[in-house]
Amino acid sequence: MTGAEALQQALAALRAAGIEDPAGDARRLLAFAAGIDPSRLVLAMHDPIDAVAAARFEELIVKRAQRAPVSHLVGGRDFYGRRFVVTGDVLDPRPDTETLIEQALSVPFARVLDLGTGSGCILLTLLAERVGATGIGADMSEAALSVAQQNAESLQLTDRTSFVTSDWFSAVPEGRFDLIVSNPPYIDADEIPGLAPEVRLYEPMMALSPGADGTAPYRVIAEGAKQHLIQGGHLMVEIGHRQGDAVAQIFAEAGFANVQVIQDLNAKDRVVRAIIR
């Protein structure tokens, strides 16, 4: 069987399962199964694939048809130009979060705290882009922190990064930060059934939803950040696209200044940023 023939069979299975981008997913999984760089897959499409690669590809397609995320199947996701290990213990990095990265990189910082760090994609991207900066990633999940540590090692950032098991600020070390960032759980519990199966079935619920009130984490973050930011330090958080006004009000009532709601590339509210005076 050639790669092209295997791909056609896979496409039929993924279309039948209702996968949004069956062609893109099938090509990515075929390249992974065959050990080929995705950019070179087209050059090998008419070559026979060996039995081991064919069996691996078939298994991957079965799992993708069951809505397992591609990132879990291949073990990683590209985010802001870098590769991150991704497992079922962390959120799958999404392009929307790059809006938070862009906003954070627009201000000066030398010491950053990332609350609910998950895979570490936010913290590690900021440190990779801002040479000399240091940071701490906090998360309640030790499994998530293990993934973040792997990513720090692969990006050679362990000398500027530390991780702590912490319920928000509870175990964050003493000291002040120039910048605090977070992509907290913000989905209301009653919205969970409507999420895509890739999210609802395969991503950690504690990283998706805080319960009935999706804005609850922002109150905790706003109050704690006042005790952990330097004067003039920035607080920036990712939000759900309908939460901009509510989170901006939370920050303003907590005493933050220059509160702004920033939209993503799809013109949806995505980030709230503010300064502590």
C-alpha positions as CSV (number, residue, x, y, z in Angstrom):
1,M,0.0,0.0,0.0
2,T,1.3,3.5,-0.9
3,G,1.0,6.5,1.3
4,A,-1.7,7.9,-1.1
5,E,-3.8,4.8,-0.7
6,A,-3.5,4.8,3.0
7,L,-4.4,8.4,3.1
8,Q,-7.6,7.9,1.1
9,Q,-8.7,5.2,3.5
10,A,-8.0,7.4,6.5
11,L,-9.9,10.3,5.0
12,A,-13.0,8.2,4.6
13,A,-12.8,7.2,8.3
14,L,-12.2,10.7,9.6
15,R,-15.0,12.2,7.4
16,A,-17.4,9.6,8.7
17,A,-16.5,10.5,12.3
18,G,-17.2,14.2,11.6
19,I,-13.6,15.4,12.0
20,E,-13.4,19.1,11.1
21,D,-10.2,18.9,9.0
22,P,-9.9,15.3,8.0
23,A,-7.3,15.9,5.3
24,G,-5.0,17.9,7.5
25,D,-5.2,15.5,10.4
26,A,-4.7,12.5,8.2
27,R,-1.6,14.0,6.6
28,R,-0.2,15.0,10.0
29,L,-0.8,11.5,11.4
30,L,0.6,9.7,8.3
31,A,3.8,11.8,8.5
32,F,4.1,11.0,12.2
33,A,3.5,7.2,11.7
34,A,6.0,7.1,8.8
35,G,8.6,9.2,10.6
36,I,8.6,11.8,7.8
37,D,8.7,15.6,8.2
38,P,5.2,16.8,7.3
39,S,6.6,19.3,4.8
40,R,8.1,16.4,2.9
41,L,5.1,14.0,3.0
42,V,4.0,14.9,-0.6
43,L,7.3,13.6,-1.9
44,A,6.7,10.1,-0.4
45,M,3.0,9.7,-1.2
46,H,3.5,7.2,-4.0
47,D,6.1,5.1,-2.2
48,P,5.0,1.9,-0.4
49,I,4.8,2.3,3.4
50,D,6.2,-0.5,5.5
51,A,3.9,-2.7,7.6
52,V,4.9,-1.2,10.9
53,A,4.2,2.3,9.8
54,A,0.9,1.2,8.2
55,A,-0.2,-0.5,11.4
56,R,0.8,2.6,13.5
57,F,-1.1,4.9,11.1
58,E,-4.2,2.7,11.2
59,E,-4.2,2.8,15.0
60,L,-3.8,6.6,15.1
61,I,-6.7,7.1,12.7
62,V,-8.9,4.9,14.9
63,K,-8.1,7.0,17.9
64,R,-8.6,10.3,16.0
65,A,-12.0,9.0,14.8
66,Q,-12.7,8.6,18.5
67,R,-11.9,12.3,18.8
68,A,-8.5,12.0,20.5
69,P,-6.7,15.3,19.8
70,V,-3.9,15.2,17.2
71,S,-1.6,16.8,19.7
72,H,-2.1,13.9,22.1
73,L,-1.5,11.3,19.3
74,V,1.8,12.9,18.1
75,G,2.8,14.1,21.6
76,G,3.1,17.8,20.9
77,R,1.9,21.1,19.5
78,D,3.6,24.0,17.9
79,F,2.9,27.3,19.7
80,Y,4.5,30.7,18.9
81,G,7.0,29.0,16.7
82,R,8.2,26.4,19.3
83,R,7.3,22.7,19.9
84,F,5.7,21.8,23.2
85,V,5.0,18.4,24.7
86,V,1.3,18.0,25.2
87,T,-0.5,15.2,27.1
88,G,-4.0,14.7,28.6
89,D,-2.7,16.4,31.8
90,V,-2.5,19.8,30.3
91,L,-4.6,22.1,28.0
92,D,-3.7,21.9,24.3
93,P,-2.0,25.3,23.5
94,R,-4.3,27.3,21.2
95,P,-3.6,30.1,18.7
96,D,-5.9,32.4,20.7
97,T,-3.5,32.3,23.6
98,E,-0.8,34.0,21.4
99,T,-2.8,37.2,21.9
100,L,-1.7,37.0,25.6
101,I,1.9,36.5,24.5
102,E,1.8,39.5,22.2
103,Q,0.4,41.7,25.0
104,A,2.9,40.5,27.5
105,L,5.8,41.1,25.2
106,S,4.7,44.7,24.6
107,V,5.7,45.6,28.2
108,P,9.1,45.4,30.0
109,F,9.5,42.6,32.5
110,A,12.4,40.8,34.1
111,R,10.5,38.5,36.5
112,V,7.2,36.8,35.6
113,L,4.7,34.6,37.3
114,D,2.4,32.3,35.4
115,L,-0.6,31.1,37.3
116,G,-2.0,27.7,36.2
117,T,1.0,27.2,33.9
118,G,-0.1,23.8,32.5
119,S,2.3,22.9,29.7
120,G,4.3,26.0,30.5
121,C,3.7,27.3,27.0
122,I,3.0,30.9,28.2
123,L,5.8,31.2,30.7
124,L,8.4,29.4,28.5
125,T,7.5,31.4,25.4
126,L,7.9,34.7,27.3
127,L,11.2,33.6,28.7
128,A,12.5,32.4,25.3
129,E,11.5,35.7,23.7
130,R,12.8,37.9,26.6
131,V,16.4,36.9,27.0
132,G,17.6,37.3,30.6
133,A,14.1,37.3,32.2
134,T,13.3,34.7,34.8
135,G,10.0,33.2,35.9
136,I,7.9,30.9,38.0
137,G,5.1,28.6,36.8
138,A,2.5,27.6,39.4
139,D,-0.1,24.9,39.1
140,M,-2.1,22.6,41.4
141,S,-1.4,19.6,39.2
142,E,1.9,17.9,39.7
143,A,1.3,15.9,36.5
144,A,0.9,19.2,34.6
145,L,4.1,20.5,36.2
146,S,6.0,17.4,35.0
147,V,5.0,18.3,31.4
148,A,6.0,21.9,31.9
149,Q,9.4,20.7,33.2
150,Q,9.9,18.6,30.1
151,N,9.2,21.6,28.0
152,A,11.6,23.8,29.9
153,E,14.3,21.2,29.4
154,S,13.7,20.8,25.7
155,L,13.8,24.6,25.3
156,Q,16.9,24.8,27.4
157,L,15.2,27.2,29.8
158,T,15.7,25.4,33.1
159,D,18.2,27.8,34.4
160,R,15.7,30.7,34.2
161,T,12.6,28.8,35.2
162,S,11.2,27.2,38.3
163,F,7.9,25.5,39.0
164,V,5.8,25.2,42.2
165,T,2.8,23.1,43.1
166,S,0.4,25.9,44.3
167,D,-3.3,26.7,44.6
168,W,-3.0,30.1,42.9
169,F,-0.7,32.1,45.1
170,S,-0.7,29.8,48.2
171,A,2.8,28.4,47.6
172,V,4.3,31.1,45.4
173,P,7.7,32.2,46.9
174,E,8.2,35.6,48.5
175,G,9.1,38.4,46.2
176,R,7.5,40.7,43.7
177,F,7.0,40.3,39.9
178,D,7.0,42.7,37.1
179,L,4.4,40.7,35.2
180,I,1.7,38.2,36.2
181,V,0.0,36.2,33.5
182,S,-2.6,33.5,33.6
183,N,-4.9,31.4,31.4
184,P,-7.2,30.2,34.2
185,P,-10.1,27.8,33.9
186,Y,-13.0,30.1,32.8
187,I,-15.7,28.0,31.2
188,D,-19.0,27.9,33.1
189,A,-19.9,24.4,34.1
190,D,-23.2,24.5,32.2
191,E,-21.2,25.1,29.0
192,I,-19.1,22.0,29.2
193,P,-21.6,19.7,27.4
194,G,-21.4,21.9,24.4
195,L,-17.6,21.7,24.0
196,A,-16.0,19.8,21.2
197,P,-15.3,16.1,22.2
198,E,-11.6,16.7,21.8
199,V,-11.8,19.2,24.6
200,R,-14.6,17.8,26.8
201,L,-13.3,14.2,26.8
202,Y,-9.5,14.6,26.6
203,E,-8.5,17.8,28.4
204,P,-8.3,18.1,32.2
205,M,-11.5,19.4,33.6
206,M,-9.8,21.3,36.4
207,A,-8.0,23.4,33.7
208,L,-11.2,24.1,31.8
209,S,-13.9,25.1,34.4
210,P,-13.9,26.4,37.9
211,G,-17.5,25.4,38.3
212,A,-20.7,27.4,38.0
213,D,-19.1,30.8,37.8
214,G,-16.4,31.1,35.1
215,T,-15.2,34.5,36.4
216,A,-14.4,33.2,39.9
217,P,-10.7,32.7,39.3
218,Y,-10.2,36.2,38.2
219,R,-11.3,37.5,41.6
220,V,-8.7,35.3,43.3
221,I,-6.0,36.4,40.8
222,A,-6.8,40.1,41.1
223,E,-6.7,40.1,44.9
224,G,-3.5,38.0,45.1
225,A,-1.7,39.9,42.3
226,K,-1.8,43.1,44.3
227,Q,0.5,41.5,46.9
228,H,2.9,40.0,44.3
229,L,3.4,42.8,41.7
230,I,5.8,45.6,41.9
231,Q,4.4,49.1,41.7
232,G,3.6,49.7,38.0
233,G,3.6,45.9,37.4
234,H,1.3,44.4,34.8
235,L,-1.4,41.7,35.2
236,M,-2.6,40.0,32.0
237,V,-5.1,37.2,31.7
238,E,-6.8,35.2,29.0
239,I,-10.6,35.3,29.1
240,G,-13.6,33.7,27.4
241,H,-14.9,35.9,24.6
242,R,-18.0,37.0,26.5
243,Q,-16.2,37.8,29.8
244,G,-14.4,41.0,28.9
245,D,-16.6,43.5,30.7
246,A,-17.0,41.3,33.7
247,V,-13.3,40.7,34.2
248,A,-12.4,44.3,33.5
249,Q,-14.8,45.3,36.2
250,I,-13.3,42.8,38.6
251,F,-9.8,44.3,38.0
252,A,-11.0,47.9,38.3
253,E,-12.8,47.2,41.6
254,A,-9.7,45.5,42.9
255,G,-7.8,48.8,42.4
256,F,-6.0,48.2,39.1
257,A,-5.5,51.0,36.7
258,N,-5.4,51.2,32.9
259,V,-7.7,48.3,32.6
260,Q,-8.0,47.2,28.9
261,V,-9.9,44.5,27.1
262,I,-7.9,43.2,24.1
263,Q,-9.4,41.4,21.1
264,D,-7.8,38.5,19.3
265,L,-7.4,38.1,15.5
266,N,-11.0,37.0,15.2
267,A,-12.1,40.3,16.8
268,K,-13.3,38.5,20.0
269,D,-12.4,39.7,23.5
270,R,-9.5,37.5,24.6
271,V,-7.2,39.3,27.1
272,V,-7.7,41.7,30.0
273,R,-4.6,43.7,31.0
274,A,-4.1,46.2,33.8
275,I,-1.5,47.9,35.9
276,I,-1.1,48.1,39.7
277,R,-0.3,51.6,41.0
